[in-house]
């Protein structure tokens, strides 16, 4: 059967996520996501949470999908894009840009293949798509990279997510993916008869089982992902904020979206609280923070455990610093997940 130069057969590549997700669904690995706006101490909280869990004898993978990951800085050793054992933990920094080409060929290839059933087209058109991370690509890749480890032998995966906007898109992806796949499958089903007639004109394979396979796999992936993210026995999202007006408003938005998506949320971490002191400037800052802390407790205290964390006098780097932070969290490992 003839093919235009460069056209690829997607057979066998249509289920990039659903198989490992089915395995992950059967595992007992728990997923803890920490999120918030940049600079509020998400990574510090994630590593501290991982250390608490490790201290109770758990095997823990801590992952960062922040575009500016700081796991390497906190651990004071390079982490990078392959899992590295450090201080008894396993750590990984995800580089979303490295996956753009992969997703262009996988999902972009499906689009090209679909068009090629109607008019002659070469999939070299994918080369015209920029190699920058377009909206959705980084979240999709992060989702794959983390969830494929659910079927491993980790007790917990602690995920330091990207800043607020990225994370909201990520958590909304299962619904978006499901609608996208369902819509394309519907379109494909409606034009399937026409494609058979077109075959004789262009001498092409228009049955496109690979297209159906890929879209069906994407739809299944969406359903499995949502099932994992909304399972209170498996998943918990912990917002990390600082006691300021913007953080309060963002958290209100965050909680509303998480509630709508059905993603469990039991506690929140408020970082950077200035201790009581005699410094006029610091006392002024603390007064402002106390005002917002009261608002946070009033708004969220009945639904969530509000964990207040002090502003430490040292930089959050190295195992000793993180252990001091972890000790102030006041969370027992058995309470998590």
Secondary structure as UniProt FT lines:
FT   TURN            5..6
FT   TURN            11..12
FT   TURN            16..17
FT   HELIX           18..26
FT   STRAND          30..35
FT   TURN            38..39
FT   HELIX           42..55
FT   TURN            56..57
FT   STRAND          60..64
FT   TURN            67..68
FT   HELIX           71..75
FT   TURN            80..81
FT   STRAND          84..86
FT   TURN            87..88
FT   STRAND          89..93
FT   HELIX           96..99
FT   HELIX           100..103
FT   HELIX           104..108
FT   HELIX           109..116
FT   TURN            117..118
FT   HELIX           123..128
FT   TURN            135..136
FT   HELIX           137..147
FT   HELIX           148..151
FT   STRAND          156..160
FT   HELIX           164..202
FT   HELIX           209..229
FT   TURN            232..234
FT   STRAND          235..242
FT   HELIX           245..261
FT   STRAND          267..273
FT   HELIX           280..300
FT   TURN            301..303
FT   STRAND          305..310
FT   HELIX           319..329
FT   HELIX           333..335
//
